[in-house]
Amino acid sequence: MTTSLQQRRALGLLADAPHGRTVADMLAHGVTNVLLDRLARDGLATIQPGTTRTGTRRITVVWVMITDAGQRALADKRRVE
């Protein structure tokens, strides 16, 4: 499987966050929902609901995390489309 520059950028953002990032954070970095769905479909990332704490409140968020396959794709510099 080859990865596009957009996919590699998104995977790089996820790789820099050991506990994952929220979908809202990824969207704020210019990553689209379509790209996130493609990463999940290709097994490069996982998307799952969760919670986080903001001050004294708990809020529901959707987490995105890089998978081992995503780490390998990011490390393989030869596989860029």
N, CA and C atoms as a LAMMPS dump frame, in Angstrom:
ITEM: TIMESTEP
0
ITEM: NUMBER OF ATOMS
243
ITEM: BOX BOUNDS ff ff ff
-5.0000000000000000e+02 5.0000000000000000e+02
-5.0000000000000000e+02 5.0000000000000000e+02
-5.0000000000000000e+02 5.0000000000000000e+02
ITEM: ATOMS id mol type element x y z
1 1 1 N 0.845 -1.177 0
2 1 2 C 0 0 0
3 1 3 C 0.894 1.245 0
4 2 1 N 0.564 2.194 -0.85
5 2 2 C 1.297 3.452 -0.858
6 2 3 C 0.511 4.497 -0.08
7 3 1 N 1.213 5.469 0.458
8 3 2 C 0.55 6.526 1.21
9 3 3 C 0.774 7.85 0.513
10 4 1 N -0.26 8.67 0.493
11 4 2 C -0.155 9.99 -0.112
12 4 3 C 0.531 10.941 0.866
13 5 1 N 0.927 12.076 0.369
14 5 2 C 1.545 13.079 1.235
15 5 3 C 0.574 13.533 2.323
16 6 1 N -0.709 13.655 1.979
17 6 2 C -1.715 14.037 2.981
18 6 3 C -1.836 12.973 4.069
19 7 1 N -1.825 11.705 3.664
20 7 2 C -1.902 10.619 4.642
21 7 3 C -0.671 10.634 5.54
22 8 1 N 0.51 10.839 4.952
23 8 2 C 1.746 10.861 5.733
24 8 3 C 1.734 12.024 6.726
25 9 1 N 1.218 13.179 6.312
26 9 2 C 1.133 14.327 7.216
27 9 3 C 0.214 14.004 8.398
28 10 1 N -0.953 13.417 8.1
29 10 2 C -1.899 13.055 9.158
30 10 3 C -1.288 11.996 10.082
31 11 1 N -0.615 11.011 9.505
32 11 2 C 0.022 9.984 10.319
33 11 3 C 1.122 10.582 11.187
34 12 1 N 1.831 11.566 10.656
35 12 2 C 2.863 12.246 11.434
36 12 3 C 2.277 12.961 12.641
37 13 1 N 1.133 13.598 12.46
38 13 2 C 0.452 14.245 13.59
39 13 3 C 0.067 13.223 14.651
40 14 1 N -0.422 12.082 14.197
41 14 2 C -0.823 11.035 15.138
42 14 3 C 0.379 10.401 15.824
43 15 1 N 1.465 10.238 15.084
44 15 2 C 2.667 9.634 15.661
45 15 3 C 3.259 10.516 16.756
46 16 1 N 3.058 11.822 16.638
47 16 2 C 3.567 12.761 17.644
48 16 3 C 2.708 12.808 18.906
49 17 1 N 1.593 12.089 18.901
50 17 2 C 0.67 12.086 20.05
51 17 3 C 0.516 10.648 20.536
52 18 1 N 1.315 10.229 21.516
53 18 2 C 1.312 8.825 21.938
54 18 3 C -0.046 8.299 22.405
55 19 1 N -0.93 9.165 22.874
56 19 2 C -2.252 8.72 23.327
57 19 3 C -3.342 9.07 22.323
58 20 1 N -2.94 9.497 21.137
59 20 2 C -3.885 9.852 20.093
60 20 3 C -4.292 11.312 20.149
61 21 1 N -5.098 11.703 19.2
62 21 2 C -5.633 13.059 19.112
63 21 3 C -7.132 12.963 18.905
64 22 1 N -7.816 14.02 19.234
65 22 2 C -9.255 14.037 18.974
66 22 3 C -9.492 14.358 17.505
67 23 1 N -10.648 13.949 17.011
68 23 2 C -11.011 14.292 15.629
69 23 3 C -11.029 15.807 15.481
70 24 1 N -11.544 16.519 16.49
71 24 2 C -11.59 17.982 16.421
72 24 3 C -10.191 18.566 16.257
73 25 1 N -9.21 18.016 16.958
74 25 2 C -7.835 18.484 16.84
75 25 3 C -7.299 18.212 15.435
76 26 1 N -7.579 17.04 14.904
77 26 2 C -7.122 16.715 13.548
78 26 3 C -7.771 17.641 12.53
79 27 1 N -9.062 17.919 12.697
80 27 2 C -9.742 18.842 11.79
81 27 3 C -9.131 20.239 11.882
82 28 1 N -8.761 20.66 13.087
83 28 2 C -8.136 21.971 13.277
84 28 3 C -6.777 22.048 12.577
85 29 1 N -6.132 20.896 12.374
86 29 2 C -4.859 20.843 11.664
87 29 3 C -5.056 20.677 10.157
88 30 1 N -6.288 20.741 9.697
89 30 2 C -6.563 20.685 8.267
90 30 3 C -6.78 19.297 7.697
91 31 1 N -6.872 18.292 8.562
92 31 2 C -7.132 16.927 8.111
93 31 3 C -8.643 16.776 7.952
94 32 1 N -9.081 16.224 6.843
95 32 2 C -10.516 16.1 6.587
96 32 3 C -11.072 14.804 7.165
97 33 1 N -12.389 14.777 7.354
98 33 2 C -13.066 13.561 7.794
99 33 3 C -12.871 12.437 6.784
100 34 1 N -12.873 12.787 5.499
101 34 2 C -12.686 11.778 4.452
102 34 3 C -11.318 11.113 4.605
103 35 1 N -10.293 11.912 4.856
104 35 2 C -8.954 11.361 5.032
105 35 3 C -8.879 10.494 6.286
106 36 1 N -9.492 10.932 7.38
107 36 2 C -9.505 10.124 8.595
108 36 3 C -10.207 8.792 8.357
109 37 1 N -11.319 8.831 7.645
110 37 2 C -12.035 7.593 7.32
111 37 3 C -11.168 6.667 6.47
112 38 1 N -10.422 7.235 5.515
113 38 2 C -9.552 6.437 4.65
114 38 3 C -8.429 5.785 5.471
115 39 1 N -7.853 6.542 6.406
116 39 2 C -6.796 5.982 7.258
117 39 3 C -7.332 4.81 8.076
118 40 1 N -8.538 4.968 8.611
119 40 2 C -9.149 3.892 9.398
120 40 3 C -9.476 2.696 8.507
121 41 1 N -10.042 2.944 7.344
122 41 2 C -10.399 1.865 6.423
123 41 3 C -9.169 1.062 5.995
124 42 1 N -8.037 1.766 5.804
125 42 2 C -6.804 1.107 5.371
126 42 3 C -6.019 0.494 6.529
127 43 1 N -6.544 0.624 7.755
128 43 2 C -5.891 0.028 8.912
129 43 3 C -4.697 0.814 9.425
130 44 1 N -4.562 2.08 9.015
131 44 2 C -3.432 2.906 9.428
132 44 3 C -3.729 3.687 10.711
133 45 1 N -5.007 3.798 11.053
134 45 2 C -5.421 4.509 12.265
135 45 3 C -6.704 3.874 12.783
136 46 1 N -6.97 4.111 14.059
137 46 2 C -8.238 3.674 14.639
138 46 3 C -9.004 4.917 15.083
139 47 1 N -10.311 4.819 15.025
140 47 2 C -11.188 5.905 15.462
141 47 3 C -12.152 5.311 16.474
142 48 1 N -12.191 5.903 17.682
143 48 2 C -13.089 5.37 18.704
144 48 3 C -13.558 6.471 19.65
145 49 1 N -14.788 6.339 20.151
146 49 2 C -15.294 7.333 21.096
147 49 3 C -14.59 7.189 22.441
148 50 1 N -14.544 8.272 23.168
149 50 2 C -13.947 8.263 24.495
150 50 3 C -14.313 9.536 25.238
151 51 1 N -13.638 9.771 26.343
152 51 2 C -13.88 10.982 27.115
153 51 3 C -12.552 11.636 27.453
154 52 1 N -12.628 12.897 27.782
155 52 2 C -11.471 13.632 28.269
156 52 3 C -11.95 14.614 29.319
157 53 1 N -11.05 15.097 30.085
158 53 2 C -11.392 16.035 31.153
159 53 3 C -10.942 17.428 30.748
160 54 1 N -11.818 18.387 30.944
161 54 2 C -11.491 19.785 30.729
162 54 3 C -11.906 20.524 31.993
163 55 1 N -10.922 20.907 32.777
164 55 2 C -11.221 21.491 34.082
165 55 3 C -11.848 20.437 34.97
166 56 1 N -13.045 20.704 35.441
167 56 2 C -13.746 19.741 36.291
168 56 3 C -14.797 18.953 35.513
169 57 1 N -14.93 19.238 34.218
170 57 2 C -15.956 18.575 33.4
171 57 3 C -15.362 17.455 32.574
172 58 1 N -16.151 16.416 32.379
173 58 2 C -15.804 15.35 31.444
174 58 3 C -16.614 15.563 30.185
175 59 1 N -15.936 15.469 29.036
176 59 2 C -16.655 15.613 27.769
177 59 3 C -16.398 14.385 26.899
178 60 1 N -17.357 14.086 26.055
179 60 2 C -17.233 12.978 25.115
180 60 3 C -16.54 13.48 23.859
181 61 1 N -15.55 12.73 23.408
182 61 2 C -14.796 13.075 22.2
183 61 3 C -14.633 11.818 21.36
184 62 1 N -14.11 11.99 20.165
185 62 2 C -13.759 10.861 19.309
186 62 3 C -12.254 10.9 19.114
187 63 1 N -11.58 9.804 19.517
188 63 2 C -10.128 9.718 19.474
189 63 3 C -9.67 9.051 18.187
190 64 1 N -8.547 9.53 17.654
191 64 2 C -7.896 8.912 16.503
192 64 3 C -6.493 8.527 16.953
193 65 1 N -6.109 7.277 16.695
194 65 2 C -4.778 6.805 17.08
195 65 3 C -4.124 6.072 15.916
196 66 1 N -2.835 6.233 15.787
197 66 2 C -2.085 5.541 14.75
198 66 3 C -1.941 4.07 15.145
199 67 1 N -1.987 3.193 14.159
200 67 2 C -1.8 1.763 14.4
201 67 3 C -0.351 1.383 14.103
202 68 1 N 0.004 0.144 14.399
203 68 2 C 1.344 -0.34 14.044
204 68 3 C 1.557 -0.272 12.539
205 69 1 N 0.512 -0.602 11.778
206 69 2 C 0.616 -0.516 10.315
207 69 3 C 0.833 0.936 9.883
208 70 1 N 0.188 1.874 10.56
209 70 2 C 0.387 3.291 10.266
210 70 3 C 1.808 3.728 10.573
211 71 1 N 2.366 3.229 11.681
212 71 2 C 3.76 3.532 12.033
213 71 3 C 4.703 3.002 10.958
214 72 1 N 4.447 1.784 10.486
215 72 2 C 5.296 1.2 9.437
216 72 3 C 5.183 1.991 8.138
217 73 1 N 3.963 2.382 7.777
218 73 2 C 3.77 3.164 6.55
219 73 3 C 4.482 4.508 6.636
220 74 1 N 4.453 5.112 7.796
221 74 2 C 5.122 6.394 8
222 74 3 C 6.635 6.228 7.921
223 75 1 N 7.137 5.123 8.428
224 75 2 C 8.586 4.885 8.432
225 75 3 C 9.106 4.52 7.054
226 76 1 N 8.255 3.979 6.181
227 76 2 C 8.68 3.552 4.855
228 76 3 C 8.618 4.719 3.89
229 77 1 N 9.708 5.446 3.77
230 77 2 C 9.754 6.651 2.952
231 77 3 C 9.63 6.372 1.459
232 78 1 N 9.848 5.135 1.058
233 78 2 C 9.784 4.815 -0.365
234 78 3 C 8.361 4.689 -0.864
235 79 1 N 7.386 4.585 0.016
236 79 2 C 6.018 4.274 -0.384
237 79 3 C 5.124 5.498 -0.456
238 80 1 N 5.622 6.584 -0.997
239 80 2 C 4.831 7.797 -1.123
240 80 3 C 4.31 7.906 -2.548
241 81 1 N 3.02 8.157 -2.708
242 81 2 C 2.427 8.368 -4.043
243 81 3 C 2.712 9.768 -4.506
